[in-house]
Amino acid sequence: MHRACGLYAHVTWHTYRRMRTIRKYDVPAIVEAVLEAGKRTGVRVHAQAVLSDHVHVLIAYLPTVTISSFVRHAKSESSRRVNVARKDAQRLQWSRGYYVGSLSRDHVGATRTYIARQSQRHPELVPV
Protein backbone atom coordinates (compact mmCIF):
# COMPACT_ATOMS: atom_id res chain seq x y z
CA MET A 1 0.00 0.00 0.00
CA HIS A 2 1.29 3.48 -0.87
CA ARG A 3 0.74 6.42 1.47
CA ALA A 4 1.79 10.01 0.95
CA CYS A 5 1.16 12.84 3.35
CA GLY A 6 2.13 16.50 3.36
CA LEU A 7 0.95 18.02 6.62
CA TYR A 8 2.98 20.99 7.85
CA ALA A 9 2.54 23.42 10.72
CA HIS A 10 4.14 26.45 12.32
CA VAL A 11 4.07 26.07 16.11
CA THR A 12 4.96 28.68 18.74
CA TRP A 13 4.83 28.86 22.50
CA HIS A 14 5.87 31.46 25.04
CA THR A 15 7.46 31.73 28.42
CA TYR A 16 5.26 32.38 31.44
CA ARG A 17 3.99 35.96 31.22
CA ARG A 18 6.34 36.42 28.24
CA MET A 19 9.19 36.99 30.65
CA ARG A 20 12.59 37.01 28.92
CA THR A 21 13.95 34.06 30.86
CA ILE A 22 15.66 32.14 28.03
CA ARG A 23 19.39 32.79 28.00
CA LYS A 24 21.99 32.15 25.32
CA TYR A 25 23.34 29.08 27.10
CA ASP A 26 19.79 27.63 27.40
CA VAL A 27 19.26 27.54 23.62
CA PRO A 28 21.11 24.26 22.86
CA ALA A 29 19.13 22.40 25.55
CA ILE A 30 15.85 23.73 24.17
CA VAL A 31 16.77 22.88 20.56
CA GLU A 32 17.78 19.33 21.54
CA ALA A 33 14.63 18.84 23.63
CA VAL A 34 12.44 19.92 20.70
CA LEU A 35 14.26 17.53 18.34
CA GLU A 36 13.90 14.70 20.87
CA ALA A 37 10.19 15.45 21.31
CA GLY A 38 9.84 15.21 17.54
CA LYS A 39 11.50 11.80 17.41
CA ARG A 40 9.45 10.60 20.34
CA THR A 41 6.11 11.66 18.85
CA GLY A 42 6.71 11.09 15.13
CA VAL A 43 7.07 14.77 14.21
CA ARG A 44 9.79 15.94 11.83
CA VAL A 45 11.30 19.26 12.90
CA HIS A 46 12.31 21.33 9.86
CA ALA A 47 13.33 24.60 11.55
CA GLN A 48 13.50 26.23 14.99
CA ALA A 49 14.11 29.67 16.43
CA VAL A 50 14.58 30.21 20.15
CA LEU A 51 14.19 33.77 21.42
CA SER A 52 14.33 35.05 24.98
CA ASP A 53 10.56 34.75 25.48
CA HIS A 54 9.25 32.34 22.82
CA VAL A 55 10.02 29.50 20.44
CA HIS A 56 9.08 28.96 16.76
CA VAL A 57 9.09 25.48 15.22
CA LEU A 58 8.28 24.35 11.67
CA ILE A 59 7.11 20.73 11.63
CA ALA A 60 5.85 18.01 9.30
CA TYR A 61 3.62 15.31 10.74
CA LEU A 62 1.40 12.39 9.88
CA PRO A 63 -2.38 12.43 10.42
CA THR A 64 -1.93 9.91 13.24
CA VAL A 65 0.19 12.38 15.25
CA THR A 66 -1.25 14.79 17.78
CA ILE A 67 0.58 18.11 17.80
CA SER A 68 -0.42 18.65 21.42
CA SER A 69 1.61 15.59 22.42
CA PHE A 70 4.67 16.95 20.59
CA VAL A 71 4.34 20.37 22.25
CA ARG A 72 3.78 18.83 25.69
CA HIS A 73 6.96 16.76 25.40
CA ALA A 74 8.98 19.66 23.95
CA LYS A 75 7.91 22.09 26.67
CA SER A 76 8.30 19.73 29.62
CA GLU A 77 11.66 18.30 28.54
CA SER A 78 13.15 21.66 27.57
CA SER A 79 12.19 23.32 30.86
CA ARG A 80 13.45 20.32 32.82
CA ARG A 81 16.83 20.38 31.06
CA VAL A 82 17.25 24.13 31.43
CA ASN A 83 16.21 24.19 35.08
CA VAL A 84 18.51 21.28 36.01
CA ALA A 85 21.45 23.08 34.40
CA ARG A 86 20.79 26.49 35.94
CA LYS A 87 22.79 27.52 38.96
CA ASP A 88 20.54 30.42 40.00
CA ALA A 89 17.00 30.62 41.29
CA GLN A 90 15.39 31.93 38.08
CA ARG A 91 13.49 29.09 36.46
CA LEU A 92 12.30 28.62 32.91
CA GLN A 93 8.55 28.20 32.96
CA TRP A 94 6.39 27.99 29.86
CA SER A 95 2.95 29.56 29.59
CA ARG A 96 -0.05 27.32 29.13
CA GLY A 97 -1.03 26.52 25.57
CA TYR A 98 0.54 27.15 22.20
CA TYR A 99 -0.25 28.46 18.72
CA VAL A 100 -0.34 26.18 15.68
CA GLY A 101 -1.06 27.20 12.12
CA SER A 102 -1.31 24.67 9.30
CA LEU A 103 0.68 25.29 6.12
CA SER A 104 0.42 24.19 2.54
CA ARG A 105 3.56 22.75 0.99
CA ASP A 106 3.86 25.97 -1.04
CA HIS A 107 4.32 28.00 2.17
CA VAL A 108 6.91 25.80 3.88
CA GLY A 109 9.87 27.64 2.31
CA ALA A 110 8.57 31.07 3.28
CA THR A 111 7.88 29.89 6.82
CA ARG A 112 11.35 28.37 7.09
CA THR A 113 12.81 31.76 6.04
CA TYR A 114 10.53 33.60 8.49
CA ILE A 115 11.72 31.39 11.35
CA ALA A 116 15.39 31.70 10.32
CA ARG A 117 15.11 35.50 10.39
CA GLN A 118 13.60 35.80 13.85
CA SER A 119 16.81 37.17 15.36
CA GLN A 120 16.87 39.95 12.73
CA ARG A 121 13.15 40.68 13.14
CA HIS A 122 13.41 40.83 16.93
CA PRO A 123 17.02 41.73 17.86
CA GLU A 124 15.84 42.82 21.30
CA LEU A 125 14.65 39.24 21.95
CA VAL A 126 17.88 37.42 21.07
CA PRO A 127 18.95 35.51 24.19
CA VAL A 128 22.02 36.95 25.93
N, C-alpha and C positions, 0 to 999 in steps of 0.2 A: 504494500500500500504506500502511496506517495502522499506526503503532507508538506505543505508550504505555508508559512505564516510570516506576516510582516507587521507585528504590533510593536509600536514604539511609543515612548512617553518621556516627558520632561518632568522630573520630580524635584521638589524643593522642600526643605524644612528649616526651621529657625531655632535659635537658642531661646531659652526661657526669657520672656519679656524683651527679646531682641537685644539682650545684653551682649556686648562685644567680648565674649569670654574665650573665643578660640584664638590661640596663639600660634606663632609660626612653627614652633616645635611640636604642636598638636596635630598639624596637618597630615604628616605621614601616617599616624595612627588612625586618623579618620578615613583617609583614602584606603588603607588596607582593610579596615573594618567594612567599608562599603563594598569593596571587591569580594571579601569573604561572604558577606550577606548575599551577594549576587550568586556566588557559587552554591551556597547553601539552599537557596530558594529557586534556582533555575532561571535567574535573571542575568542577562548579559549587559555589563556596564560598558558603555561606549565612551563616555566622557564624564568628568567631574570638575567642579570648582568649589573650593572651600574658602569661604570668607570669614571674617571675624564674628559674624552673627548669623550666617546661614550657609547652606550647602545646595548646590545644583547638581543633578545627576541626569544623564541621558541614558535610557535603558531600552533594550529590546526584550520581549518576553513572549511566552506561549500563552494561549488562552486558558491553560490549566493552572497558570500561576496567579496568585493573588499579590498585587502590588503592596497591599497593607502588610503582608508577612515580610516582604523584602525590607520595607521601611522600618518595621518594628525591630528586625534583627540589626539593621544598619545603625539605627539610633541607639539601641541598648548596648551593642558591642563597642561602638565608637566612644560613647560616654564612659563605659567601664574602663576601656584601655587608657583613655586620657586621664581619668581620675586616679587610676592606680599609679600612673607615671608622675603625676603632679606632686610637688613637694610642699606646696602652700595650701591654704584653706579654700581658695576659690575653686569651685567645682564647675565642670561643664554639665549643664542641664538643658535638655531639649524641651521646646514647647510641645504641647499636645498637638497632634494632627500633622498634616502635611498638605502640599498642593501637588496635584498630578494633572497634566494635560496630555491628551493623546496627540500623536503626530502621524501624518502620512509619511510615507517613504520619501516623498519629494521635499519634505521640510527637515529631514534629519541633518543634512549638511549645514543648513542655516542655524539650526539649534546647536549643533556641535561648535560652530564658530561663535555663537552667542555665549555659550558656556566658557569657551576658551578665552574670551575677551572680558570676563567679569572683573579681573584685576584692573584693566584699563577703564572700564565703565564706572567702577567704584573704588578708586585708589584709596579712599579714606577707610575702606573696609578690608584692606589687605592685612592679614594677620601679621603682627610684629612680635 
